[in-house]
Amino acid sequence: MPSIGDLSKETGVKIPTIRYYEEIGLLPPPARSAGNQRVYDTAMLQRLAFIRHARDLGFSLADIQELLGMSDDPDQSCAAADVIATRQLASVKARIARLTALQDELQRMLDHCSCGTIADCRVIEVLGNHDLCTHDHAE
């Protein structure tokens, strides 16, 4: 049975994060060896891989907890999982829109910079006067 270090290497999740996931209940308490070291089975490896993949896709820990609960009951409807995934997709699209607006604003600043002196620098001018921006990018 793999140790916490083996699990970390296999999944790319750091050891303190694995312990944290155990602490908050995303991972069940692992079995212990005769030397009281954590040991993990294939199911724990798969569960941690699920968590890692969900985190990579931007799901919150609360959403992951809910999704894990659903995955433990495979006969239920997937409607709730669809709601969570749809909400996450909307969040990603909103972030992309904000980042695209930021990209456009930065490009506009650079396009209008003559690369002369700082006194004439459009980048410095726009950063000093938010009213010159075409997009609201304050958060």
N, CA, C and O atoms as CSV, one atom per row, in Angstrom:
chain,resi,resn,atom,element,x,y,z
A,1,MET,N,N,0.850,-1.183,0.000
A,1,MET,CA,C,0.000,0.000,0.000
A,1,MET,C,C,0.894,1.243,0.000
A,1,MET,O,O,1.866,1.319,0.751
A,2,PRO,N,N,0.556,2.200,-0.838
A,2,PRO,CA,C,1.400,3.388,-0.946
A,2,PRO,C,C,1.332,4.278,0.306
A,2,PRO,O,O,0.330,4.315,1.021
A,3,SER,N,N,2.432,4.983,0.532
A,3,SER,CA,C,2.513,5.950,1.624
A,3,SER,C,C,1.992,7.299,1.137
A,3,SER,O,O,1.648,7.450,-0.036
A,4,ILE,N,N,1.937,8.272,2.033
A,4,ILE,CA,C,1.491,9.611,1.649
A,4,ILE,C,C,2.455,10.221,0.631
A,4,ILE,O,O,2.033,10.957,-0.261
A,5,GLY,N,N,3.756,9.914,0.765
A,5,GLY,CA,C,4.736,10.403,-0.206
A,5,GLY,C,C,4.511,9.810,-1.586
A,5,GLY,O,O,4.618,10.505,-2.597
A,6,ASP,N,N,4.199,8.517,-1.621
A,6,ASP,CA,C,3.903,7.858,-2.900
A,6,ASP,C,C,2.652,8.457,-3.534
A,6,ASP,O,O,2.607,8.705,-4.739
A,7,LEU,N,N,1.646,8.684,-2.708
A,7,LEU,CA,C,0.393,9.267,-3.194
A,7,LEU,C,C,0.648,10.660,-3.761
A,7,LEU,O,O,0.109,11.025,-4.805
A,8,SER,N,N,1.471,11.427,-3.063
A,8,SER,CA,C,1.822,12.771,-3.512
A,8,SER,C,C,2.520,12.731,-4.867
A,8,SER,O,O,2.178,13.498,-5.767
A,9,LYS,N,N,3.489,11.845,-5.011
A,9,LYS,CA,C,4.218,11.730,-6.281
A,9,LYS,C,C,3.302,11.279,-7.411
A,9,LYS,O,O,3.395,11.778,-8.532
A,10,GLU,N,N,2.426,10.345,-7.114
A,10,GLU,CA,C,1.531,9.785,-8.133
A,10,GLU,C,C,0.525,10.817,-8.646
A,10,GLU,O,O,0.196,10.832,-9.832
A,11,THR,N,N,0.039,11.676,-7.750
A,11,THR,CA,C,-1.028,12.616,-8.117
A,11,THR,C,C,-0.549,14.049,-8.334
A,11,THR,O,O,-1.267,14.859,-8.920
A,12,GLY,N,N,0.655,14.365,-7.866
A,12,GLY,CA,C,1.136,15.738,-7.968
A,12,GLY,C,C,0.545,16.659,-6.912
A,12,GLY,O,O,0.675,17.879,-7.012
A,13,VAL,N,N,-0.101,16.091,-5.905
A,13,VAL,CA,C,-0.679,16.876,-4.809
A,13,VAL,C,C,0.324,16.861,-3.659
A,13,VAL,O,O,0.803,15.798,-3.265
A,14,LYS,N,N,0.639,18.025,-3.125
A,14,LYS,CA,C,1.625,18.117,-2.052
A,14,LYS,C,C,1.120,17.447,-0.777
A,14,LYS,O,O,-0.082,17.403,-0.515
A,15,ILE,N,N,2.047,16.934,-0.003
A,15,ILE,CA,C,1.711,16.213,1.228
A,15,ILE,C,C,0.865,17.060,2.182
A,15,ILE,O,O,-0.134,16.554,2.694
A,16,PRO,N,N,1.217,18.332,2.445
A,16,PRO,CA,C,0.363,19.120,3.347
A,16,PRO,C,C,-1.068,19.279,2.817
A,16,PRO,O,O,-2.020,19.352,3.594
A,17,THR,N,N,-1.206,19.331,1.502
A,17,THR,CA,C,-2.540,19.448,0.903
A,17,THR,C,C,-3.326,18.160,1.111
A,17,THR,O,O,-4.521,18.203,1.406
A,18,ILE,N,N,-2.670,17.024,0.962
A,18,ILE,CA,C,-3.340,15.739,1.210
A,18,ILE,C,C,-3.823,15.689,2.654
A,18,ILE,O,O,-4.955,15.284,2.920
A,19,ARG,N,N,-2.970,16.099,3.582
A,19,ARG,CA,C,-3.365,16.112,4.999
A,19,ARG,C,C,-4.543,17.056,5.228
A,19,ARG,O,O,-5.460,16.753,5.991
A,20,TYR,N,N,-4.501,18.211,4.550
A,20,TYR,CA,C,-5.604,19.170,4.672
A,20,TYR,C,C,-6.903,18.567,4.145
A,20,TYR,O,O,-7.951,18.711,4.774
A,21,TYR,N,N,-6.842,17.900,3.011
A,21,TYR,CA,C,-8.040,17.259,2.458
A,21,TYR,C,C,-8.595,16.207,3.417
A,21,TYR,O,O,-9.809,16.036,3.522
A,22,GLU,N,N,-7.710,15.509,4.111
A,22,GLU,CA,C,-8.162,14.558,5.134
A,22,GLU,C,C,-8.839,15.305,6.284
A,22,GLU,O,O,-9.890,14.893,6.775
A,23,GLU,N,N,-8.225,16.398,6.699
A,23,GLU,CA,C,-8.730,17.187,7.827
A,23,GLU,C,C,-10.128,17.733,7.564
A,23,GLU,O,O,-10.971,17.739,8.462
A,24,ILE,N,N,-10.381,18.193,6.331
A,24,ILE,CA,C,-11.691,18.788,6.023
A,24,ILE,C,C,-12.695,17.768,5.494
A,24,ILE,O,O,-13.841,18.113,5.208
A,25,GLY,N,N,-12.269,16.516,5.365
A,25,GLY,CA,C,-13.205,15.462,4.990
A,25,GLY,C,C,-13.323,15.158,3.511
A,25,GLY,O,O,-14.155,14.338,3.123
A,26,LEU,N,N,-12.511,15.796,2.668
A,26,LEU,CA,C,-12.539,15.432,1.244
A,26,LEU,C,C,-11.975,14.030,1.047
A,26,LEU,O,O,-12.429,13.283,0.179
A,27,LEU,N,N,-10.997,13.687,1.849
A,27,LEU,CA,C,-10.446,12.332,1.856
A,27,LEU,C,C,-10.766,11.710,3.206
A,27,LEU,O,O,-10.631,12.367,4.238
A,28,PRO,N,N,-11.187,10.452,3.210
A,28,PRO,CA,C,-11.441,9.794,4.501
A,28,PRO,C,C,-10.117,9.525,5.221
A,28,PRO,O,O,-9.061,9.500,4.589
A,29,PRO,N,N,-10.170,9.327,6.525
A,29,PRO,CA,C,-8.932,9.006,7.245
A,29,PRO,C,C,-8.316,7.733,6.666
A,29,PRO,O,O,-9.015,6.735,6.488
A,30,PRO,N,N,-7.030,7.756,6.374
A,30,PRO,CA,C,-6.398,6.580,5.774
A,30,PRO,C,C,-6.126,5.503,6.819
A,30,PRO,O,O,-6.133,5.749,8.025
A,31,ALA,N,N,-5.889,4.314,6.308
A,31,ALA,CA,C,-5.441,3.225,7.181
A,31,ALA,C,C,-4.046,3.579,7.689
A,31,ALA,O,O,-3.367,4.441,7.131
A,32,ARG,N,N,-3.638,2.911,8.738
A,32,ARG,CA,C,-2.316,3.155,9.320
A,32,ARG,C,C,-1.507,1.861,9.320
A,32,ARG,O,O,-2.038,0.770,9.527
A,33,SER,N,N,-0.225,2.017,9.085
A,33,SER,CA,C,0.683,0.866,9.130
A,33,SER,C,C,0.988,0.528,10.588
A,33,SER,O,O,0.569,1.235,11.505
A,34,ALA,N,N,1.720,-0.560,10.784
A,34,ALA,CA,C,2.125,-0.947,12.141
A,34,ALA,C,C,2.951,0.159,12.791
A,34,ALA,O,O,2.945,0.304,14.014
A,35,GLY,N,N,3.658,0.934,11.981
A,35,GLY,CA,C,4.445,2.066,12.478
A,35,GLY,C,C,3.643,3.350,12.559
A,35,GLY,O,O,4.216,4.423,12.751
A,36,ASN,N,N,2.316,3.262,12.415
A,36,ASN,CA,C,1.380,4.390,12.492
A,36,ASN,C,C,1.540,5.392,11.343
A,36,ASN,O,O,1.168,6.557,11.484
A,37,GLN,N,N,2.084,4.950,10.220
A,37,GLN,CA,C,2.166,5.819,9.048
A,37,GLN,C,C,0.915,5.636,8.198
A,37,GLN,O,O,0.340,4.550,8.134
A,38,ARG,N,N,0.507,6.724,7.545
A,38,ARG,CA,C,-0.648,6.653,6.656
A,38,ARG,C,C,-0.329,5.731,5.481
A,38,ARG,O,O,0.761,5.781,4.910
A,39,VAL,N,N,-1.293,4.897,5.138
A,39,VAL,CA,C,-1.176,4.064,3.935
A,39,VAL,C,C,-2.481,4.183,3.154
A,39,VAL,O,O,-3.564,4.279,3.730
A,40,TYR,N,N,-2.352,4.176,1.840
A,40,TYR,CA,C,-3.484,4.466,0.965
A,40,TYR,C,C,-3.716,3.317,0.001
A,40,TYR,O,O,-2.790,2.591,-0.363
A,41,ASP,N,N,-4.967,3.166,-0.404
A,41,ASP,CA,C,-5.302,2.137,-1.384
A,41,ASP,C,C,-5.652,2.801,-2.716
A,41,ASP,O,O,-5.612,4.024,-2.847
A,42,THR,N,N,-5.992,1.980,-3.686
A,42,THR,CA,C,-6.315,2.482,-5.024
A,42,THR,C,C,-7.511,3.425,-5.003
A,42,THR,O,O,-7.533,4.409,-5.742
A,43,ALA,N,N,-8.498,3.139,-4.173
A,43,ALA,CA,C,-9.679,4.009,-4.093
A,43,ALA,C,C,-9.292,5.413,-3.631
A,43,ALA,O,O,-9.828,6.402,-4.130
A,44,MET,N,N,-8.363,5.500,-2.680
A,44,MET,CA,C,-7.909,6.814,-2.203
A,44,MET,C,C,-7.143,7.541,-3.305
A,44,MET,O,O,-7.282,8.753,-3.470
A,45,LEU,N,N,-6.339,6.801,-4.054
A,45,LEU,CA,C,-5.603,7.382,-5.172
A,45,LEU,C,C,-6.580,7.944,-6.200
A,45,LEU,O,O,-6.393,9.058,-6.688
A,46,GLN,N,N,-7.611,7.185,-6.529
A,46,GLN,CA,C,-8.605,7.641,-7.500
A,46,GLN,C,C,-9.376,8.850,-6.972
A,46,GLN,O,O,-9.662,9.781,-7.725
A,47,ARG,N,N,-9.709,8.840,-5.697
A,47,ARG,CA,C,-10.438,9.963,-5.100
A,47,ARG,C,C,-9.582,11.229,-5.134
A,47,ARG,O,O,-10.074,12.307,-5.465
A,48,LEU,N,N,-8.303,11.092,-4.791
A,48,LEU,CA,C,-7.414,12.253,-4.823
A,48,LEU,C,C,-7.213,12.742,-6.257
A,48,LEU,O,O,-7.129,13.949,-6.486
A,49,ALA,N,N,-7.136,11.833,-7.220
A,49,ALA,CA,C,-7.023,12.231,-8.629
A,49,ALA,C,C,-8.272,13.000,-9.062
A,49,ALA,O,O,-8.171,13.976,-9.804
A,50,PHE,N,N,-9.444,12.567,-8.605
A,50,PHE,CA,C,-10.706,13.262,-8.879
A,50,PHE,C,C,-10.629,14.683,-8.322
A,50,PHE,O,O,-10.956,15.648,-9.014
A,51,ILE,N,N,-10.196,14.803,-7.068
A,51,ILE,CA,C,-10.096,16.118,-6.422
A,51,ILE,C,C,-9.122,17.004,-7.189
A,51,ILE,O,O,-9.416,18.169,-7.458
A,52,ARG,N,N,-7.975,16.460,-7.538
A,52,ARG,CA,C,-6.956,17.232,-8.258
A,52,ARG,C,C,-7.499,17.729,-9.600
A,52,ARG,O,O,-7.305,18.889,-9.964
A,53,HIS,N,N,-8.174,16.851,-10.323
A,53,HIS,CA,C,-8.720,17.232,-11.623
A,53,HIS,C,C,-9.786,18.316,-11.455
A,53,HIS,O,O,-9.818,19.284,-12.215
A,54,ALA,N,N,-10.649,18.150,-10.464
A,54,ALA,CA,C,-11.689,19.151,-10.212
A,54,ALA,C,C,-11.070,20.494,-9.833
A,54,ALA,O,O,-11.545,21.538,-10.279
A,55,ARG,N,N,-10.011,20.482,-9.011
A,55,ARG,CA,C,-9.328,21.731,-8.640
A,55,ARG,C,C,-8.703,22.366,-9.876
A,55,ARG,O,O,-8.759,23.584,-10.046
A,56,ASP,N,N,-8.105,21.540,-10.746
A,56,ASP,CA,C,-7.510,22.058,-11.981
A,56,ASP,C,C,-8.554,22.758,-12.844
A,56,ASP,O,O,-8.237,23.705,-13.565
A,57,LEU,N,N,-9.800,22.293,-12.771
A,57,LEU,CA,C,-10.886,22.907,-13.536
A,57,LEU,C,C,-11.525,24.080,-12.792
A,57,LEU,O,O,-12.482,24.681,-13.281
A,58,GLY,N,N,-10.999,24.401,-11.622
A,58,GLY,CA,C,-11.442,25.586,-10.897
A,58,GLY,C,C,-12.590,25.383,-9.934
A,58,GLY,O,O,-13.093,26.359,-9.378
A,59,PHE,N,N,-13.022,24.158,-9.717
A,59,PHE,CA,C,-14.125,23.920,-8.785
A,59,PHE,C,C,-13.679,24.246,-7.362
A,59,PHE,O,O,-12.532,23.999,-6.990
A,60,SER,N,N,-14.585,24.793,-6.581
A,60,SER,CA,C,-14.299,25.090,-5.178
A,60,SER,C,C,-14.263,23.789,-4.382
A,60,SER,O,O,-14.758,22.757,-4.834
A,61,LEU,N,N,-13.673,23.854,-3.201
A,61,LEU,CA,C,-13.644,22.668,-2.343
A,61,LEU,C,C,-15.053,22.250,-1.951
A,61,LEU,O,O,-15.341,21.058,-1.845
A,62,ALA,N,N,-15.936,23.226,-1.733
A,62,ALA,CA,C,-17.330,22.901,-1.395
A,62,ALA,C,C,-18.009,22.165,-2.550
A,62,ALA,O,O,-18.722,21.186,-2.332
A,63,ASP,N,N,-17.788,22.635,-3.773
A,63,ASP,CA,C,-18.362,21.952,-4.936
A,63,ASP,C,C,-17.783,20.545,-5.078
A,63,ASP,O,O,-18.503,19.599,-5.401
A,64,ILE,N,N,-16.494,20.416,-4.837
A,64,ILE,CA,C,-15.859,19.100,-4.938
A,64,ILE,C,C,-16.440,18.153,-3.896
A,64,ILE,O,O,-16.691,16.982,-4.183
A,65,GLN,N,N,-16.651,18.661,-2.695
A,65,GLN,CA,C,-17.251,17.833,-1.640
A,65,GLN,C,C,-18.617,17.327,-2.093
A,65,GLN,O,O,-18.953,16.158,-1.906
A,66,GLU,N,N,-19.394,18.222,-2.688
A,66,GLU,CA,C,-20.722,17.846,-3.170
A,66,GLU,C,C,-20.629,16.825,-4.310
A,66,GLU,O,O,-21.374,15.845,-4.335
A,67,LEU,N,N,-19.719,17.061,-5.239
A,67,LEU,CA,C,-19.543,16.140,-6.365
A,67,LEU,C,C,-19.052,14.770,-5.896
A,67,LEU,O,O,-19.482,13.740,-6.416
A,68,LEU,N,N,-18.155,14.762,-4.919
A,68,LEU,CA,C,-17.690,13.484,-4.372
A,68,LEU,C,C,-18.839,12.723,-3.727
A,68,LEU,O,O,-18.940,11.503,-3.862
A,69,GLY,N,N,-19.699,13.446,-3.028
A,69,GLY,CA,C,-20.869,12.810,-2.428
A,69,GLY,C,C,-21.748,12.174,-3.488
A,69,GLY,O,O,-22.285,11.083,-3.296
A,70,MET,N,N,-21.890,12.868,-4.610
A,70,MET,CA,C,-22.687,12.321,-5.711
A,70,MET,C,C,-22.013,11.091,-6.312
A,70,MET,O,O,-22.676,10.108,-6.642
A,71,SER,N,N,-20.697,11.155,-6.450
A,71,SER,CA,C,-19.994,10.024,-7.068
A,71,SER,C,C,-20.047,8.781,-6.182
A,71,SER,O,O,-19.865,7.662,-6.662
A,72,ASP,N,N,-20.296,8.981,-4.893
A,72,ASP,CA,C,-20.438,7.842,-3.979
A,72,ASP,C,C,-21.798,7.160,-4.118
A,72,ASP,O,O,-22.005,6.071,-3.582
A,73,ASP,N,N,-22.731,7.802,-4.842
A,73,ASP,CA,C,-24.075,7.240,-5.055
A,73,ASP,C,C,-24.365,7.259,-6.554
A,73,ASP,O,O,-25.105,8.125,-7.022
A,74,PRO,N,N,-23.797,6.319,-7.318
A,74,PRO,CA,C,-23.857,6.371,-8.778
A,74,PRO,C,C,-25.243,6.195,-9.390
A,74,PRO,O,O,-25.407,6.445,-10.585
A,75,ASP,N,N,-26.239,5.778,-8.625
A,75,ASP,CA,C,-27.571,5.564,-9.189
A,75,ASP,C,C,-28.447,6.811,-9.175
A,75,ASP,O,O,-29.533,6.800,-9.754
A,76,GLN,N,N,-28.005,7.876,-8.535
A,76,GLN,CA,C,-28.826,9.088,-8.484
A,76,GLN,C,C,-28.717,9.875,-9.792
A,76,GLN,O,O,-27.816,9.641,-10.597
A,77,SER,N,N,-29.635,10.796,-9.985
A,77,SER,CA,C,-29.644,11.657,-11.169
A,77,SER,C,C,-28.395,12.537,-11.171
A,77,SER,O,O,-27.879,12.905,-10.115
A,78,CYS,N,N,-27.924,12.864,-12.353
A,78,CYS,CA,C,-26.750,13.731,-12.456
A,78,CYS,C,C,-27.138,15.201,-12.601
A,78,CYS,O,O,-26.279,16.032,-12.899
A,79,ALA,N,N,-28.402,15.537,-12.399
A,79,ALA,CA,C,-28.860,16.918,-12.558
A,79,ALA,C,C,-28.101,17.877,-11.647
A,79,ALA,O,O,-27.727,18.969,-12.076
A,80,ALA,N,N,-27.873,17.488,-10.408
A,80,ALA,CA,C,-27.163,18.372,-9.476
A,80,ALA,C,C,-25.714,18.580,-9.919
A,80,ALA,O,O,-25.175,19.678,-9.779
A,81,ALA,N,N,-25.088,17.540,-10.448
A,81,ALA,CA,C,-23.718,17.670,-10.959
A,81,ALA,C,C,-23.695,18.617,-12.158
A,81,ALA,O,O,-22.771,19.417,-12.310
A,82,ASP,N,N,-24.718,18.518,-13.006
A,82,ASP,CA,C,-24.817,19.420,-14.157
A,82,ASP,C,C,-24.955,20.871,-13.707
A,82,ASP,O,O,-24.370,21.768,-14.314
A,83,VAL,N,N,-25.722,21.105,-12.651
A,83,VAL,CA,C,-25.900,22.467,-12.128
A,83,VAL,C,C,-24.555,23.021,-11.658
A,83,VAL,O,O,-24.210,24.164,-11.958
A,84,ILE,N,N,-23.806,22.214,-10.927
A,84,ILE,CA,C,-22.504,22.655,-10.425
A,84,ILE,C,C,-21.551,22.937,-11.585
A,84,ILE,O,O,-20.862,23.958,-11.584
A,85,ALA,N,N,-21.505,22.047,-12.569
A,85,ALA,CA,C,-20.615,22.234,-13.716
A,85,ALA,C,C,-21.034,23.439,-14.553
A,85,ALA,O,O,-20.182,24.170,-15.059
A,86,THR,N,N,-22.339,23.649,-14.701
A,86,THR,CA,C,-22.835,24.806,-15.456
A,86,THR,C,C,-22.452,26.102,-14.753
A,86,THR,O,O,-22.047,27.071,-15.397
A,87,ARG,N,N,-22.580,26.114,-13.439
A,87,ARG,CA,C,-22.199,27.299,-12.655
A,87,ARG,C,C,-20.694,27.564,-12.795
A,87,ARG,O,O,-20.277,28.716,-12.914
A,88,GLN,N,N,-19.889,26.514,-12.780
A,88,GLN,CA,C,-18.442,26.680,-12.930
A,88,GLN,C,C,-18.097,27.185,-14.327
A,88,GLN,O,O,-17.219,28.035,-14.480
A,89,LEU,N,N,-18.776,26.673,-15.336
A,89,LEU,CA,C,-18.548,27.140,-16.704
A,89,LEU,C,C,-18.878,28.624,-16.829
A,89,LEU,O,O,-18.133,29.369,-17.465
A,90,ALA,N,N,-19.974,29.056,-16.234
A,90,ALA,CA,C,-20.348,30.478,-16.269
A,90,ALA,C,C,-19.274,31.327,-15.594
A,90,ALA,O,O,-18.941,32.412,-16.071
A,91,SER,N,N,-18.742,30.835,-14.495
A,91,SER,CA,C,-17.680,31.549,-13.788
A,91,SER,C,C,-16.426,31.669,-14.652
A,91,SER,O,O,-15.799,32.727,-14.698
A,92,VAL,N,N,-16.065,30.593,-15.328
A,92,VAL,CA,C,-14.894,30.605,-16.209
A,92,VAL,C,C,-15.112,31.579,-17.364
A,92,VAL,O,O,-14.210,32.342,-17.710
A,93,LYS,N,N,-16.293,31.557,-17.956
A,93,LYS,CA,C,-16.591,32.483,-19.061
A,93,LYS,C,C,-16.510,33.931,-18.596
A,93,LYS,O,O,-16.006,34.785,-19.326
A,94,ALA,N,N,-16.996,34.219,-17.399
A,94,ALA,CA,C,-16.932,35.583,-16.861
A,94,ALA,C,C,-15.476,36.004,-16.642
A,94,ALA,O,O,-15.104,37.139,-16.942
A,95,ARG,N,N,-14.662,35.094,-16.122
A,95,ARG,CA,C,-13.237,35.403,-15.933
A,95,ARG,C,C,-12.548,35.642,-17.271
A,95,ARG,O,O,-11.730,36.553,-17.397
A,96,ILE,N,N,-12.876,34.833,-18.262
A,96,ILE,CA,C,-12.288,35.016,-19.596
A,96,ILE,C,C,-12.680,36.377,-20.154
A,96,ILE,O,O,-11.845,37.068,-20.738
A,97,ALA,N,N,-13.930,36.770,-19.985
A,97,ALA,CA,C,-14.383,38.077,-20.474
A,97,ALA,C,C,-13.609,39.200,-19.786
A,97,ALA,O,O,-13.189,40.156,-20.438
A,98,ARG,N,N,-13.420,39.083,-18.453
A,98,ARG,CA,C,-12.655,40.112,-17.730
A,98,ARG,C,C,-11.210,40.145,-18.207
A,98,ARG,O,O,-10.643,41.221,-18.401
A,99,LEU,N,N,-10.614,38.980,-18.396
A,99,LEU,CA,C,-9.228,38.928,-18.859
A,99,LEU,C,C,-9.089,39.453,-20.285
A,99,LEU,O,O,-8.099,40.109,-20.609
A,100,THR,N,N,-10.055,39.174,-21.126
A,100,THR,CA,C,-10.030,39.700,-22.492
A,100,THR,C,C,-10.112,41.218,-22.481
A,100,THR,O,O,-9.415,41.885,-23.245
A,101,ALA,N,N,-10.963,41.766,-21.619
A,101,ALA,CA,C,-11.062,43.224,-21.495
A,101,ALA,C,C,-9.739,43.807,-21.005
A,101,ALA,O,O,-9.303,44.850,-21.493
A,102,LEU,N,N,-9.104,43.150,-20.054
A,102,LEU,CA,C,-7.800,43.615,-19.571
A,102,LEU,C,C,-6.755,43.547,-20.678
A,102,LEU,O,O,-5.946,44.462,-20.837
A,103,GLN,N,N,-6.778,42.467,-21.433
A,103,GLN,CA,C,-5.841,42.323,-22.542
A,103,GLN,C,C,-6.048,43.450,-23.550
A,103,GLN,O,O,-5.083,44.063,-24.006
A,104,ASP,N,N,-7.293,43.721,-23.894
A,104,ASP,CA,C,-7.595,44.785,-24.852
A,104,ASP,C,C,-7.112,46.136,-24.337
A,104,ASP,O,O,-6.549,46.926,-25.096
A,105,GLU,N,N,-7.330,46.403,-23.056
A,105,GLU,CA,C,-6.921,47.679,-22.473
A,105,GLU,C,C,-5.400,47.817,-22.476
A,105,GLU,O,O,-4.869,48.874,-22.819
A,106,LEU,N,N,-4.711,46.765,-22.099
A,106,LEU,CA,C,-3.247,46.810,-22.116
A,106,LEU,C,C,-2.719,46.989,-23.537
A,106,LEU,O,O,-1.773,47.744,-23.762
A,107,GLN,N,N,-3.328,46.296,-24.490
A,107,GLN,CA,C,-2.893,46.433,-25.878
A,107,GLN,C,C,-3.136,47.855,-26.376
A,107,GLN,O,O,-2.303,48.424,-27.082
A,108,ARG,N,N,-4.282,48.424,-26.004
A,108,ARG,CA,C,-4.602,49.798,-26.412
A,108,ARG,C,C,-3.573,50.775,-25.839
A,108,ARG,O,O,-3.127,51.688,-26.534
A,109,MET,N,N,-3.202,50.584,-24.584
A,109,MET,CA,C,-2.185,51.453,-23.978
A,109,MET,C,C,-0.875,51.350,-24.745
A,109,MET,O,O,-0.247,52.361,-25.061
A,110,LEU,N,N,-0.469,50.119,-25.040
A,110,LEU,CA,C,0.798,49.917,-25.733
A,110,LEU,C,C,0.753,50.443,-27.167
A,110,LEU,O,O,1.743,50.976,-27.667
A,111,ASP,N,N,-0.391,50.293,-27.823
A,111,ASP,CA,C,-0.526,50.774,-29.200
A,111,ASP,C,C,-0.395,52.292,-29.285
A,111,ASP,O,O,0.007,52.825,-30.319
A,112,HIS,N,N,-0.731,52.981,-28.210
A,112,HIS,CA,C,-0.682,54.442,-28.211
A,112,HIS,C,C,0.562,54.998,-27.531
A,112,HIS,O,O,0.661,56.203,-27.300
A,113,CYS,N,N,1.493,54.139,-27.216
A,113,CYS,CA,C,2.731,54.584,-26.583
A,113,CYS,C,C,3.756,54.854,-27.676
A,113,CYS,O,O,3.998,54.000,-28.529
A,114,SER,N,N,4.351,56.027,-27.653
A,114,SER,CA,C,5.311,56.401,-28.694
A,114,SER,C,C,6.733,55.983,-28.356
A,114,SER,O,O,7.655,56.184,-29.147
A,115,CYS,N,N,6.903,55.401,-27.176
A,115,CYS,CA,C,8.230,54.972,-26.722
A,115,CYS,C,C,9.212,56.137,-26.683
A,115,CYS,O,O,10.411,55.969,-26.905
A,116,GLY,N,N,8.678,57.314,-26.395
A,116,GLY,CA,C,9.525,58.502,-26.219
A,116,GLY,C,C,9.975,58.588,-24.776
A,116,GLY,O,O,10.552,57.644,-24.237
A,117,THR,N,N,9.714,59.710,-24.161
A,117,THR,CA,C,10.105,59.904,-22.765
A,117,THR,C,C,8.939,59.556,-21.851
A,117,THR,O,O,7.794,59.455,-22.292
A,118,ILE,N,N,9.242,59.378,-20.585
A,118,ILE,CA,C,8.205,59.081,-19.597
A,118,ILE,C,C,7.176,60.207,-19.560
A,118,ILE,O,O,5.995,59.953,-19.323
A,119,ALA,N,N,7.599,61.427,-19.787
A,119,ALA,CA,C,6.665,62.561,-19.781
A,119,ALA,C,C,5.574,62.390,-20.834
A,119,ALA,O,O,4.467,62.901,-20.667
A,120,ASP,N,N,5.876,61.678,-21.913
A,120,ASP,CA,C,4.913,61.462,-22.996
A,120,ASP,C,C,4.401,60.022,-23.054
A,120,ASP,O,O,3.748,59.642,-24.026
A,121,CYS,N,N,4.684,59.231,-22.047
A,121,CYS,CA,C,4.363,57.801,-22.077
A,121,CYS,C,C,2.873,57.561,-21.839
A,121,CYS,O,O,2.335,57.937,-20.797
A,122,ARG,N,N,2.215,56.936,-22.804
A,122,ARG,CA,C,0.779,56.639,-22.704
A,122,ARG,C,C,0.496,55.624,-21.593
A,122,ARG,O,O,-0.537,55.710,-20.929
A,123,VAL,N,N,1.386,54.682,-21.389
A,123,VAL,CA,C,1.198,53.689,-20.330
A,123,VAL,C,C,1.114,54.397,-18.982
A,123,VAL,O,O,0.187,54.155,-18.209
A,124,ILE,N,N,2.073,55.263,-18.703
A,124,ILE,CA,C,2.087,55.999,-17.433
A,124,ILE,C,C,0.859,56.898,-17.335
A,124,ILE,O,O,0.254,57.001,-16.268
A,125,GLU,N,N,0.489,57.543,-18.423
A,125,GLU,CA,C,-0.668,58.441,-18.433
A,125,GLU,C,C,-1.957,57.688,-18.106
A,125,GLU,O,O,-2.739,58.136,-17.266
A,126,VAL,N,N,-2.183,56.560,-18.756
A,126,VAL,CA,C,-3.411,55.792,-18.532
A,126,VAL,C,C,-3.434,55.210,-17.122
A,126,VAL,O,O,-4.476,55.215,-16.466
A,127,LEU,N,N,-2.301,54.714,-16.655
A,127,LEU,CA,C,-2.263,54.165,-15.301
A,127,LEU,C,C,-2.521,55.243,-14.254
A,127,LEU,O,O,-3.047,54.956,-13.179
A,128,GLY,N,N,-2.158,56.466,-14.563
A,128,GLY,CA,C,-2.384,57.578,-13.641
A,128,GLY,C,C,-3.777,58.164,-13.712
A,128,GLY,O,O,-4.167,58.928,-12.829
A,129,ASN,N,N,-4.544,57.823,-14.751
A,129,ASN,CA,C,-5.884,58.393,-14.912
A,129,ASN,C,C,-6.828,57.296,-15.411
A,129,ASN,O,O,-6.901,57.027,-16.610
A,130,HIS,N,N,-7.535,56.679,-14.492
A,130,HIS,CA,C,-8.419,55.560,-14.825
A,130,HIS,C,C,-9.513,55.964,-15.812
A,130,HIS,O,O,-10.047,55.112,-16.520
A,131,ASP,N,N,-9.849,57.242,-15.866
A,131,ASP,CA,C,-10.881,57.706,-16.803
A,131,ASP,C,C,-10.467,57.511,-18.260
A,131,ASP,O,O,-11.325,57.504,-19.143
A,132,LEU,N,N,-9.181,57.352,-18.527
A,132,LEU,CA,C,-8.712,57.137,-19.898
A,132,LEU,C,C,-8.900,55.694,-20.365
A,132,LEU,O,O,-8.719,55.394,-21.545
A,133,CYS,N,N,-9.258,54.809,-19.453
A,133,CYS,CA,C,-9.490,53.407,-19.815
A,133,CYS,C,C,-10.852,53.259,-20.481
A,133,CYS,O,O,-11.799,53.974,-20.153
A,134,THR,N,N,-10.934,52.337,-21.406
A,134,THR,CA,C,-12.210,52.103,-22.077
A,134,THR,C,C,-13.027,51.016,-21.396
A,134,THR,O,O,-14.222,50.890,-21.662
A,135,HIS,N,N,-12.410,50.229,-20.524
A,135,HIS,CA,C,-13.104,49.136,-19.834
A,135,HIS,C,C,-13.017,49.340,-18.330
A,135,HIS,O,O,-12.022,49.859,-17.824
A,136,ASP,N,N,-14.053,48.933,-17.622
A,136,ASP,CA,C,-14.012,48.934,-16.167
A,136,ASP,C,C,-13.410,47.610,-15.731
A,136,ASP,O,O,-14.047,46.565,-15.857
A,137,HIS,N,N,-12.206,47.648,-15.226
A,137,HIS,CA,C,-11.530,46.419,-14.833
A,137,HIS,C,C,-11.193,46.402,-13.351
A,137,HIS,O,O,-10.395,45.579,-12.904
A,138,ALA,N,N,-11.780,47.281,-12.606
A,138,ALA,CA,C,-11.573,47.271,-11.155
A,138,ALA,C,C,-12.358,46.119,-10.555
A,138,ALA,O,O,-13.481,45.835,-10.969
A,139,GLU,N,N,-11.763,45.468,-9.588
A,139,GLU,CA,C,-12.467,44.362,-8.917
A,139,GLU,C,C,-12.630,44.687,-7.468
A,139,GLU,O,O,-13.196,43.893,-6.717
